Amino acid sequence: MTTNATRPQVIIRSCDAYHVPTIRTIIREGLQQLKIHPTGRTLLKPNLVSSGNLFDHAYTRAEFTEAFYLPCAM
């Protein structure tokens, strides 16, 4: 069986603060590194999971959600 799939890649980046422009830059650089060029109606969904004693109230911060909005003109 042959496929055209590429080898999966994971990008891990550090971000010291919930600063929307910084998060947006990290996302944009990741898309460029993966050679992904969203066009038209494209949805990027971050998967965020936190649990345990340190994360009593796991949620996605608004800054991260806002930074994930990328206009198609990259």
PDB file with one MODEL, atoms N, CA, C and O in Angstrom:
MODEL        1
ATOM      1  N   MET A   1       0.842  -1.188   0.000  1.00  0.00           N
ATOM      2  CA  MET A   1       0.000   0.000   0.000  1.00  0.00           C
ATOM      3  C   MET A   1       0.879   1.241   0.000  1.00  0.00           C
ATOM      4  O   MET A   1       1.755   1.382   0.854  1.00  0.00           O
ATOM      5  N   THR A   2       0.660   2.113  -0.923  1.00  0.00           N
ATOM      6  CA  THR A   2       1.409   3.362  -0.976  1.00  0.00           C
ATOM      7  C   THR A   2       0.466   4.522  -0.701  1.00  0.00           C
ATOM      8  O   THR A   2      -0.711   4.487  -1.058  1.00  0.00           O
ATOM      9  N   THR A   3       1.004   5.540  -0.067  1.00  0.00           N
ATOM     10  CA  THR A   3       0.218   6.737   0.214  1.00  0.00           C
ATOM     11  C   THR A   3       1.023   7.965  -0.173  1.00  0.00           C
ATOM     12  O   THR A   3       2.244   7.904  -0.316  1.00  0.00           O
ATOM     13  N   ASN A   4       0.334   9.065  -0.339  1.00  0.00           N
ATOM     14  CA  ASN A   4       0.990  10.336  -0.626  1.00  0.00           C
ATOM     15  C   ASN A   4       1.196  11.158   0.637  1.00  0.00           C
ATOM     16  O   ASN A   4       1.615  12.314   0.566  1.00  0.00           O
ATOM     17  N   ALA A   5       0.906  10.574   1.783  1.00  0.00           N
ATOM     18  CA  ALA A   5       1.003  11.304   3.053  1.00  0.00           C
ATOM     19  C   ALA A   5       2.461  11.589   3.396  1.00  0.00           C
ATOM     20  O   ALA A   5       3.353  10.783   3.132  1.00  0.00           O
ATOM     21  N   THR A   6       2.671  12.755   3.991  1.00  0.00           N
ATOM     22  CA  THR A   6       4.008  13.095   4.459  1.00  0.00           C
ATOM     23  C   THR A   6       4.144  12.644   5.902  1.00  0.00           C
ATOM     24  O   THR A   6       3.150  12.388   6.581  1.00  0.00           O
ATOM     25  N   ARG A   7       5.369  12.550   6.357  1.00  0.00           N
ATOM     26  CA  ARG A   7       5.625  12.150   7.731  1.00  0.00           C
ATOM     27  C   ARG A   7       5.070  13.207   8.688  1.00  0.00           C
ATOM     28  O   ARG A   7       5.308  14.397   8.482  1.00  0.00           O
ATOM     29  N   PRO A   8       4.333  12.801   9.731  1.00  0.00           N
ATOM     30  CA  PRO A   8       3.778  13.781  10.682  1.00  0.00           C
ATOM     31  C   PRO A   8       4.882  14.611  11.342  1.00  0.00           C
ATOM     32  O   PRO A   8       5.972  14.109  11.616  1.00  0.00           O
ATOM     33  N   GLN A   9       4.584  15.874  11.589  1.00  0.00           N
ATOM     34  CA  GLN A   9       5.532  16.774  12.238  1.00  0.00           C
ATOM     35  C   GLN A   9       4.874  17.439  13.434  1.00  0.00           C
ATOM     36  O   GLN A   9       3.678  17.730  13.417  1.00  0.00           O
ATOM     37  N   VAL A  10       5.651  17.673  14.453  1.00  0.00           N
ATOM     38  CA  VAL A  10       5.192  18.395  15.636  1.00  0.00           C
ATOM     39  C   VAL A  10       6.132  19.573  15.839  1.00  0.00           C
ATOM     40  O   VAL A  10       7.352  19.421  15.791  1.00  0.00           O
ATOM     41  N   ILE A  11       5.563  20.732  16.064  1.00  0.00           N
ATOM     42  CA  ILE A  11       6.360  21.929  16.338  1.00  0.00           C
ATOM     43  C   ILE A  11       6.037  22.373  17.755  1.00  0.00           C
ATOM     44  O   ILE A  11       4.876  22.607  18.091  1.00  0.00           O
ATOM     45  N   ILE A  12       7.057  22.488  18.577  1.00  0.00           N
ATOM     46  CA  ILE A  12       6.876  22.952  19.958  1.00  0.00           C
ATOM     47  C   ILE A  12       7.636  24.263  20.097  1.00  0.00           C
ATOM     48  O   ILE A  12       8.840  24.328  19.848  1.00  0.00           O
ATOM     49  N   ARG A  13       6.915  25.307  20.497  1.00  0.00           N
ATOM     50  CA  ARG A  13       7.509  26.623  20.649  1.00  0.00           C
ATOM     51  C   ARG A  13       7.202  27.163  22.039  1.00  0.00           C
ATOM     52  O   ARG A  13       6.168  26.842  22.623  1.00  0.00           O
ATOM     53  N   SER A  14       8.086  27.967  22.553  1.00  0.00           N
ATOM     54  CA  SER A  14       7.897  28.600  23.852  1.00  0.00           C
ATOM     55  C   SER A  14       7.243  29.963  23.669  1.00  0.00           C
ATOM     56  O   SER A  14       7.528  30.690  22.718  1.00  0.00           O
ATOM     57  N   CYS A  15       6.352  30.291  24.612  1.00  0.00           N
ATOM     58  CA  CYS A  15       5.707  31.601  24.604  1.00  0.00           C
ATOM     59  C   CYS A  15       5.530  32.003  26.069  1.00  0.00           C
ATOM     60  O   CYS A  15       4.739  31.400  26.794  1.00  0.00           O
ATOM     61  N   ASP A  16       6.267  33.018  26.495  1.00  0.00           N
ATOM     62  CA  ASP A  16       6.300  33.395  27.908  1.00  0.00           C
ATOM     63  C   ASP A  16       5.073  34.126  28.414  1.00  0.00           C
ATOM     64  O   ASP A  16       4.858  34.206  29.623  1.00  0.00           O
ATOM     65  N   ALA A  17       4.257  34.666  27.505  1.00  0.00           N
ATOM     66  CA  ALA A  17       3.091  35.439  27.934  1.00  0.00           C
ATOM     67  C   ALA A  17       1.971  35.276  26.918  1.00  0.00           C
ATOM     68  O   ALA A  17       2.215  34.953  25.756  1.00  0.00           O
ATOM     69  N   TYR A  18       0.747  35.500  27.364  1.00  0.00           N
ATOM     70  CA  TYR A  18      -0.407  35.473  26.468  1.00  0.00           C
ATOM     71  C   TYR A  18      -0.510  36.816  25.758  1.00  0.00           C
ATOM     72  O   TYR A  18      -1.388  37.625  26.060  1.00  0.00           O
ATOM     73  N   HIS A  19       0.386  37.043  24.819  1.00  0.00           N
ATOM     74  CA  HIS A  19       0.469  38.280  24.061  1.00  0.00           C
ATOM     75  C   HIS A  19       0.050  37.957  22.628  1.00  0.00           C
ATOM     76  O   HIS A  19       0.764  37.252  21.914  1.00  0.00           O
ATOM     77  N   VAL A  20      -1.104  38.471  22.209  1.00  0.00           N
ATOM     78  CA  VAL A  20      -1.714  38.085  20.932  1.00  0.00           C
ATOM     79  C   VAL A  20      -0.749  38.213  19.748  1.00  0.00           C
ATOM     80  O   VAL A  20      -0.636  37.261  18.976  1.00  0.00           O
ATOM     81  N   PRO A  21      -0.050  39.333  19.564  1.00  0.00           N
ATOM     82  CA  PRO A  21       0.858  39.415  18.409  1.00  0.00           C
ATOM     83  C   PRO A  21       1.962  38.349  18.433  1.00  0.00           C
ATOM     84  O   PRO A  21       2.340  37.831  17.383  1.00  0.00           O
ATOM     85  N   THR A  22       2.473  38.024  19.611  1.00  0.00           N
ATOM     86  CA  THR A  22       3.503  36.995  19.722  1.00  0.00           C
ATOM     87  C   THR A  22       2.938  35.624  19.365  1.00  0.00           C
ATOM     88  O   THR A  22       3.563  34.863  18.626  1.00  0.00           O
ATOM     89  N   ILE A  23       1.768  35.314  19.886  1.00  0.00           N
ATOM     90  CA  ILE A  23       1.126  34.028  19.576  1.00  0.00           C
ATOM     91  C   ILE A  23       0.834  33.946  18.084  1.00  0.00           C
ATOM     92  O   ILE A  23       1.063  32.910  17.460  1.00  0.00           O
ATOM     93  N   ARG A  24       0.334  35.027  17.513  1.00  0.00           N
ATOM     94  CA  ARG A  24       0.028  35.054  16.085  1.00  0.00           C
ATOM     95  C   ARG A  24       1.287  34.799  15.246  1.00  0.00           C
ATOM     96  O   ARG A  24       1.236  34.076  14.251  1.00  0.00           O
ATOM     97  N   THR A  25       2.414  35.395  15.652  1.00  0.00           N
ATOM     98  CA  THR A  25       3.682  35.189  14.942  1.00  0.00           C
ATOM     99  C   THR A  25       4.113  33.730  15.022  1.00  0.00           C
ATOM    100  O   THR A  25       4.561  33.163  14.025  1.00  0.00           O
ATOM    101  N   ILE A  26       3.983  33.123  16.185  1.00  0.00           N
ATOM    102  CA  ILE A  26       4.350  31.719  16.359  1.00  0.00           C
ATOM    103  C   ILE A  26       3.491  30.824  15.465  1.00  0.00           C
ATOM    104  O   ILE A  26       4.003  29.900  14.832  1.00  0.00           O
ATOM    105  N   ILE A  27       2.204  31.096  15.413  1.00  0.00           N
ATOM    106  CA  ILE A  27       1.300  30.304  14.566  1.00  0.00           C
ATOM    107  C   ILE A  27       1.679  30.481  13.097  1.00  0.00           C
ATOM    108  O   ILE A  27       1.779  29.504  12.356  1.00  0.00           O
ATOM    109  N   ARG A  28       1.889  31.728  12.681  1.00  0.00           N
ATOM    110  CA  ARG A  28       2.238  32.012  11.280  1.00  0.00           C
ATOM    111  C   ARG A  28       3.542  31.315  10.894  1.00  0.00           C
ATOM    112  O   ARG A  28       3.629  30.724   9.818  1.00  0.00           O
ATOM    113  N   GLU A  29       4.556  31.379  11.761  1.00  0.00           N
ATOM    114  CA  GLU A  29       5.833  30.725  11.468  1.00  0.00           C
ATOM    115  C   GLU A  29       5.676  29.204  11.384  1.00  0.00           C
ATOM    116  O   GLU A  29       6.314  28.554  10.555  1.00  0.00           O
ATOM    117  N   GLY A  30       4.832  28.646  12.241  1.00  0.00           N
ATOM    118  CA  GLY A  30       4.576  27.207  12.188  1.00  0.00           C
ATOM    119  C   GLY A  30       3.922  26.793  10.884  1.00  0.00           C
ATOM    120  O   GLY A  30       4.297  25.783  10.289  1.00  0.00           O
ATOM    121  N   LEU A  31       2.941  27.573  10.435  1.00  0.00           N
ATOM    122  CA  LEU A  31       2.289  27.283   9.157  1.00  0.00           C
ATOM    123  C   LEU A  31       3.289  27.371   8.006  1.00  0.00           C
ATOM    124  O   LEU A  31       3.265  26.545   7.094  1.00  0.00           O
ATOM    125  N   GLN A  32       4.158  28.364   8.051  1.00  0.00           N
ATOM    126  CA  GLN A  32       5.169  28.514   7.002  1.00  0.00           C
ATOM    127  C   GLN A  32       6.148  27.345   7.031  1.00  0.00           C
ATOM    128  O   GLN A  32       6.523  26.821   5.982  1.00  0.00           O
ATOM    129  N   GLN A  33       6.562  26.937   8.226  1.00  0.00           N
ATOM    130  CA  GLN A  33       7.483  25.811   8.359  1.00  0.00           C
ATOM    131  C   GLN A  33       6.868  24.525   7.808  1.00  0.00           C
ATOM    132  O   GLN A  33       7.563  23.708   7.205  1.00  0.00           O
ATOM    133  N   LEU A  34       5.570  24.351   8.018  1.00  0.00           N
ATOM    134  CA  LEU A  34       4.874  23.161   7.524  1.00  0.00           C
ATOM    135  C   LEU A  34       4.458  23.302   6.057  1.00  0.00           C
ATOM    136  O   LEU A  34       3.897  22.376   5.472  1.00  0.00           O
ATOM    137  N   LYS A  35       4.739  24.469   5.472  1.00  0.00           N
ATOM    138  CA  LYS A  35       4.362  24.768   4.085  1.00  0.00           C
ATOM    139  C   LYS A  35       2.853  24.663   3.877  1.00  0.00           C
ATOM    140  O   LYS A  35       2.376  24.129   2.876  1.00  0.00           O
ATOM    141  N   ILE A  36       2.123  25.192   4.855  1.00  0.00           N
ATOM    142  CA  ILE A  36       0.666  25.233   4.783  1.00  0.00           C
ATOM    143  C   ILE A  36       0.258  26.664   4.468  1.00  0.00           C
ATOM    144  O   ILE A  36       0.661  27.595   5.165  1.00  0.00           O
ATOM    145  N   HIS A  37      -0.539  26.843   3.422  1.00  0.00           N
ATOM    146  CA  HIS A  37      -0.981  28.164   2.990  1.00  0.00           C
ATOM    147  C   HIS A  37      -2.504  28.177   2.964  1.00  0.00           C
ATOM    148  O   HIS A  37      -3.105  27.866   1.935  1.00  0.00           O
ATOM    149  N   PRO A  38      -3.141  28.534   4.085  1.00  0.00           N
ATOM    150  CA  PRO A  38      -4.609  28.550   4.121  1.00  0.00           C
ATOM    151  C   PRO A  38      -5.186  29.508   3.086  1.00  0.00           C
ATOM    152  O   PRO A  38      -4.686  30.618   2.906  1.00  0.00           O
ATOM    153  N   THR A  39      -6.233  29.071   2.416  1.00  0.00           N
ATOM    154  CA  THR A  39      -6.943  29.933   1.472  1.00  0.00           C
ATOM    155  C   THR A  39      -8.433  29.693   1.646  1.00  0.00           C
ATOM    156  O   THR A  39      -8.853  28.648   2.143  1.00  0.00           O
ATOM    157  N   GLY A  40      -9.219  30.665   1.235  1.00  0.00           N
ATOM    158  CA  GLY A  40     -10.663  30.509   1.322  1.00  0.00           C
ATOM    159  C   GLY A  40     -11.120  30.319   2.750  1.00  0.00           C
ATOM    160  O   GLY A  40     -10.654  31.007   3.659  1.00  0.00           O
ATOM    161  N   ARG A  41     -12.032  29.388   2.947  1.00  0.00           N
ATOM    162  CA  ARG A  41     -12.582  29.123   4.276  1.00  0.00           C
ATOM    163  C   ARG A  41     -11.792  27.983   4.917  1.00  0.00           C
ATOM    164  O   ARG A  41     -12.112  26.811   4.721  1.00  0.00           O
ATOM    165  N   THR A  42     -10.781  28.329   5.668  1.00  0.00           N
ATOM    166  CA  THR A  42      -9.907  27.350   6.321  1.00  0.00           C
ATOM    167  C   THR A  42     -10.064  27.476   7.821  1.00  0.00           C
ATOM    168  O   THR A  42     -10.050  28.583   8.359  1.00  0.00           O
ATOM    169  N   LEU A  43     -10.213  26.350   8.499  1.00  0.00           N
ATOM    170  CA  LEU A  43     -10.337  26.336   9.951  1.00  0.00           C
ATOM    171  C   LEU A  43      -9.110  25.684  10.551  1.00  0.00           C
ATOM    172  O   LEU A  43      -8.765  24.553  10.205  1.00  0.00           O
ATOM    173  N   LEU A  44      -8.447  26.401  11.454  1.00  0.00           N
ATOM    174  CA  LEU A  44      -7.355  25.844  12.243  1.00  0.00           C
ATOM    175  C   LEU A  44      -7.853  25.737  13.663  1.00  0.00           C
ATOM    176  O   LEU A  44      -8.266  26.736  14.253  1.00  0.00           O
ATOM    177  N   LYS A  45      -7.820  24.533  14.226  1.00  0.00           N
ATOM    178  CA  LYS A  45      -8.351  24.330  15.562  1.00  0.00           C
ATOM    179  C   LYS A  45      -7.242  23.875  16.498  1.00  0.00           C
ATOM    180  O   LYS A  45      -6.678  22.797  16.315  1.00  0.00           O
ATOM    181  N   PRO A  46      -6.928  24.686  17.495  1.00  0.00           N
ATOM    182  CA  PRO A  46      -5.918  24.249  18.461  1.00  0.00           C
ATOM    183  C   PRO A  46      -6.511  23.200  19.400  1.00  0.00           C
ATOM    184  O   PRO A  46      -7.655  23.325  19.838  1.00  0.00           O
ATOM    185  N   ASN A  47      -5.738  22.180  19.702  1.00  0.00           N
ATOM    186  CA  ASN A  47      -6.151  21.181  20.684  1.00  0.00           C
ATOM    187  C   ASN A  47      -5.408  21.491  21.983  1.00  0.00           C
ATOM    188  O   ASN A  47      -4.191  21.328  22.066  1.00  0.00           O
ATOM    189  N   LEU A  48      -6.140  21.931  22.981  1.00  0.00           N
ATOM    190  CA  LEU A  48      -5.543  22.285  24.263  1.00  0.00           C
ATOM    191  C   LEU A  48      -6.160  21.429  25.343  1.00  0.00           C
ATOM    192  O   LEU A  48      -7.377  21.425  25.528  1.00  0.00           O
ATOM    193  N   VAL A  49      -5.320  20.703  26.057  1.00  0.00           N
ATOM    194  CA  VAL A  49      -5.822  19.852  27.126  1.00  0.00           C
ATOM    195  C   VAL A  49      -4.963  20.078  28.361  1.00  0.00           C
ATOM    196  O   VAL A  49      -3.737  20.003  28.291  1.00  0.00           O
ATOM    197  N   SER A  50      -5.592  20.349  29.466  1.00  0.00           N
ATOM    198  CA  SER A  50      -4.903  20.498  30.745  1.00  0.00           C
ATOM    199  C   SER A  50      -5.726  19.796  31.804  1.00  0.00           C
ATOM    200  O   SER A  50      -6.956  19.852  31.785  1.00  0.00           O
ATOM    201  N   SER A  51      -5.056  19.141  32.716  1.00  0.00           N
ATOM    202  CA  SER A  51      -5.780  18.479  33.799  1.00  0.00           C
ATOM    203  C   SER A  51      -4.867  18.319  35.001  1.00  0.00           C
ATOM    204  O   SER A  51      -3.670  18.596  34.925  1.00  0.00           O
ATOM    205  N   GLY A  52      -5.432  17.875  36.101  1.00  0.00           N
ATOM    206  CA  GLY A  52      -4.649  17.628  37.303  1.00  0.00           C
ATOM    207  C   GLY A  52      -4.781  18.743  38.324  1.00  0.00           C
ATOM    208  O   GLY A  52      -5.546  19.689  38.140  1.00  0.00           O
ATOM    209  N   ASN A  53      -4.032  18.618  39.388  1.00  0.00           N
ATOM    210  CA  ASN A  53      -4.107  19.564  40.509  1.00  0.00           C
ATOM    211  C   ASN A  53      -3.755  21.000  40.112  1.00  0.00           C
ATOM    212  O   ASN A  53      -4.311  21.949  40.665  1.00  0.00           O
ATOM    213  N   LEU A  54      -2.836  21.166  39.159  1.00  0.00           N
ATOM    214  CA  LEU A  54      -2.421  22.510  38.770  1.00  0.00           C
ATOM    215  C   LEU A  54      -3.408  23.178  37.825  1.00  0.00           C
ATOM    216  O   LEU A  54      -3.322  24.386  37.602  1.00  0.00           O
ATOM    217  N   PHE A  55      -4.346  22.418  37.263  1.00  0.00           N
ATOM    218  CA  PHE A  55      -5.276  22.959  36.273  1.00  0.00           C
ATOM    219  C   PHE A  55      -6.714  22.630  36.673  1.00  0.00           C
ATOM    220  O   PHE A  55      -7.396  21.871  35.983  1.00  0.00           O
ATOM    221  N   ASP A  56      -7.168  23.198  37.780  1.00  0.00           N
ATOM    222  CA  ASP A  56      -8.531  22.931  38.251  1.00  0.00           C
ATOM    223  C   ASP A  56      -9.586  23.365  37.242  1.00  0.00           C
ATOM    224  O   ASP A  56     -10.623  22.716  37.104  1.00  0.00           O
ATOM    225  N   HIS A  57      -9.325  24.452  36.545  1.00  0.00           N
ATOM    226  CA  HIS A  57     -10.311  25.010  35.613  1.00  0.00           C
ATOM    227  C   HIS A  57      -9.667  25.124  34.240  1.00  0.00           C
ATOM    228  O   HIS A  57      -9.250  26.208  33.833  1.00  0.00           O
ATOM    229  N   ALA A  58      -9.585  24.012  33.531  1.00  0.00           N
ATOM    230  CA  ALA A  58      -8.957  24.006  32.210  1.00  0.00           C
ATOM    231  C   ALA A  58      -9.840  24.741  31.207  1.00  0.00           C
ATOM    232  O   ALA A  58     -11.037  24.471  31.114  1.00  0.00           O
ATOM    233  N   TYR A  59      -9.258  25.656  30.469  1.00  0.00           N
ATOM    234  CA  TYR A  59      -9.986  26.394  29.450  1.00  0.00           C
ATOM    235  C   TYR A  59      -8.983  26.991  28.466  1.00  0.00           C
ATOM    236  O   TYR A  59      -7.784  27.042  28.739  1.00  0.00           O
ATOM    237  N   THR A  60      -9.479  27.430  27.345  1.00  0.00           N
ATOM    238  CA  THR A  60      -8.660  28.099  26.352  1.00  0.00           C
ATOM    239  C   THR A  60      -8.764  29.602  26.592  1.00  0.00           C
ATOM    240  O   THR A  60      -9.858  30.166  26.579  1.00  0.00           O
ATOM    241  N   ARG A  61      -7.636  30.234  26.806  1.00  0.00           N
ATOM    242  CA  ARG A  61      -7.640  31.678  27.055  1.00  0.00           C
ATOM    243  C   ARG A  61      -8.048  32.443  25.806  1.00  0.00           C
ATOM    244  O   ARG A  61      -7.754  32.025  24.686  1.00  0.00           O
ATOM    245  N   ALA A  62      -8.717  33.551  26.004  1.00  0.00           N
ATOM    246  CA  ALA A  62      -9.224  34.367  24.902  1.00  0.00           C
ATOM    247  C   ALA A  62      -8.092  34.872  24.006  1.00  0.00           C
ATOM    248  O   ALA A  62      -8.274  34.978  22.793  1.00  0.00           O
ATOM    249  N   GLU A  63      -6.931  35.183  24.578  1.00  0.00           N
ATOM    250  CA  GLU A  63      -5.811  35.692  23.781  1.00  0.00           C
ATOM    251  C   GLU A  63      -5.361  34.665  22.743  1.00  0.00           C
ATOM    252  O   GLU A  63      -5.035  35.015  21.608  1.00  0.00           O
ATOM    253  N   PHE A  64      -5.348  33.406  23.143  1.00  0.00           N
ATOM    254  CA  PHE A  64      -4.929  32.367  22.213  1.00  0.00           C
ATOM    255  C   PHE A  64      -5.942  32.214  21.087  1.00  0.00           C
ATOM    256  O   PHE A  64      -5.569  32.088  19.921  1.00  0.00           O
ATOM    257  N   THR A  65      -7.209  32.225  21.436  1.00  0.00           N
ATOM    258  CA  THR A  65      -8.260  32.115  20.421  1.00  0.00           C
ATOM    259  C   THR A  65      -8.202  33.297  19.468  1.00  0.00           C
ATOM    260  O   THR A  65      -8.340  33.119  18.258  1.00  0.00           O
ATOM    261  N   GLU A  66      -8.001  34.495  19.990  1.00  0.00           N
ATOM    262  CA  GLU A  66      -7.905  35.688  19.146  1.00  0.00           C
ATOM    263  C   GLU A  66      -6.702  35.597  18.211  1.00  0.00           C
ATOM    264  O   GLU A  66      -6.797  35.951  17.036  1.00  0.00           O
ATOM    265  N   ALA A  67      -5.580  35.127  18.728  1.00  0.00           N
ATOM    266  CA  ALA A  67      -4.362  35.023  17.907  1.00  0.00           C
ATOM    267  C   ALA A  67      -4.526  34.004  16.807  1.00  0.00           C
ATOM    268  O   ALA A  67      -3.862  34.103  15.775  1.00  0.00           O
ATOM    269  N   PHE A  68      -5.394  33.026  16.996  1.00  0.00           N
ATOM    270  CA  PHE A  68      -5.565  31.976  16.006  1.00  0.00           C
ATOM    271  C   PHE A  68      -6.351  32.451  14.800  1.00  0.00           C
ATOM    272  O   PHE A  68      -6.390  31.757  13.784  1.00  0.00           O
ATOM    273  N   TYR A  69      -6.982  33.625  14.884  1.00  0.00           N
ATOM    274  CA  TYR A  69      -7.652  34.178  13.711  1.00  0.00           C
ATOM    275  C   TYR A  69      -6.595  34.763  12.798  1.00  0.00           C
ATOM    276  O   TYR A  69      -5.989  35.786  13.117  1.00  0.00           O
ATOM    277  N   LEU A  70      -6.371  34.122  11.664  1.00  0.00           N
ATOM    278  CA  LEU A  70      -5.380  34.588  10.706  1.00  0.00           C
ATOM    279  C   LEU A  70      -6.084  34.920   9.400  1.00  0.00           C
ATOM    280  O   LEU A  70      -6.636  34.022   8.763  1.00  0.00           O
ATOM    281  N   PRO A  71      -6.083  36.167   8.986  1.00  0.00           N
ATOM    282  CA  PRO A  71      -6.654  36.461   7.674  1.00  0.00           C
ATOM    283  C   PRO A  71      -5.905  35.673   6.603  1.00  0.00           C
ATOM    284  O   PRO A  71      -4.717  35.393   6.759  1.00  0.00           O
ATOM    285  N   CYS A  72      -6.574  35.323   5.542  1.00  0.00           N
ATOM    286  CA  CYS A  72      -5.971  34.495   4.492  1.00  0.00           C
ATOM    287  C   CYS A  72      -4.757  35.154   3.854  1.00  0.00           C
ATOM    288  O   CYS A  72      -3.880  34.453   3.350  1.00  0.00           O
ATOM    289  N   ALA A  73      -4.684  36.463   3.861  1.00  0.00           N
ATOM    290  CA  ALA A  73      -3.536  37.139   3.241  1.00  0.00           C
ATOM    291  C   ALA A  73      -2.329  37.001   4.153  1.00  0.00           C
ATOM    292  O   ALA A  73      -2.115  37.828   5.039  1.00  0.00           O
ATOM    293  N   MET A  74      -1.554  35.973   3.939  1.00  0.00           N
ATOM    294  CA  MET A  74      -0.355  35.749   4.738  1.00  0.00           C
ATOM    295  C   MET A  74       0.810  36.242   3.937  1.00  0.00           C
ATOM    296  O   MET A  74       1.951  36.165   4.394  1.00  0.00           O
TER     297      MET A  74
ENDMDL
END
